[in-house]
Amino acid sequence: MRIDQNYGPQATPEPSHAGAQKAAVNSPAPGAALGEDQAQLSGAHTQVQALATLVAQLPEIRQEKVQALRLAVGSGQYQIRPHEVATALVAHLVTDRAA
């Protein structure tokens, strides 16, 4: 079998009313050059930017937690549970290797 590389696919004829609708849908936006790429962004990017700004304003160290732990350790009330520490360490190691 021989394949002719110069032979391209042929367009199928469309009814006249469907062709007018399709041309209106596929027409370029006003002011856009023919063959120019276009992109339309959803409003989600503004939400992401707003959330990123909020996160950037949060403190990296939560002082209230640090102060509560400092008081518990200083007063001798902080109880270390070896099983929970080991579980947290293993979970941390597993997630670090997966990333």
C-alpha positions in Angstrom: 0.0 0.0 0.0 1.3 3.4 -0.9 0.5 6.6 1.1 0.5 9.9 -0.7 1.8 12.5 1.7 0.5 15.4 -0.5 -3.1 14.2 -0.1 -4.7 15.9 2.9 -8.0 15.3 4.5 -11.0 16.8 2.8 -13.6 18.9 4.6 -17.1 17.5 4.6 -19.7 19.9 3.3 -22.0 21.4 6.0 -25.6 22.6 5.6 -25.7 26.4 5.0 -27.4 27.3 8.3 -24.9 25.3 10.4 -21.9 26.8 8.6 -23.0 30.3 9.5 -23.4 29.4 13.2 -20.0 27.7 13.2 -18.3 30.7 11.6 -19.8 33.0 14.2 -18.5 30.8 17.0 -15.0 30.3 15.6 -14.5 33.9 14.5 -11.6 35.7 16.3 -12.2 38.3 19.0 -12.3 41.9 17.9 -8.8 43.3 17.5 -7.2 39.9 17.3 -5.1 39.1 14.3 -5.9 36.0 12.3 -3.9 33.0 13.4 -2.9 34.7 16.7 -3.1 32.5 19.9 -5.6 33.6 22.5 -6.1 32.7 26.2 -9.0 33.3 28.4 -8.5 33.1 32.2 -11.2 32.3 34.6 -11.8 34.3 37.8 -10.1 31.6 39.8 -6.6 33.2 39.4 -7.8 36.3 41.3 -9.0 34.1 44.2 -5.6 32.3 44.3 -3.8 35.6 44.3 -6.0 36.9 47.2 -5.4 33.7 49.2 -1.6 33.9 48.6 -1.6 37.4 49.9 -3.5 36.3 53.0 -1.1 33.4 53.6 1.9 35.7 53.2 0.5 37.9 56.0 0.3 35.0 58.4 3.2 34.6 60.9 5.4 31.7 60.2 5.7 30.9 63.9 2.5 30.7 65.9 3.5 32.5 69.0 0.5 31.3 71.1 1.4 27.6 70.5 5.0 28.3 71.3 4.1 30.1 74.5 1.8 27.3 75.6 4.4 24.7 75.0 7.1 26.8 76.8 4.8 27.1 79.9 4.0 23.3 79.8 7.7 22.3 79.6 8.7 24.9 82.3 6.0 23.6 84.7 6.7 19.9 84.1 3.3 19.3 82.6 4.5 18.5 79.1 4.2 14.7 78.7 6.2 13.1 75.9 4.5 10.0 74.5 7.2 7.9 72.7 4.7 6.1 70.5 3.2 9.4 69.1 6.7 10.8 68.5 7.7 7.7 66.6 4.6 7.7 64.6 5.0 11.3 63.7 8.6 10.8 62.7 7.8 7.8 60.4 4.9 9.7 58.8 7.3 12.7 58.2 9.9 10.5 56.7 7.4 8.8 54.4 5.9 12.1 53.2 9.3 13.6 52.6 10.4 10.6 50.4 7.1 10.7 48.4 7.6 14.4 47.6 
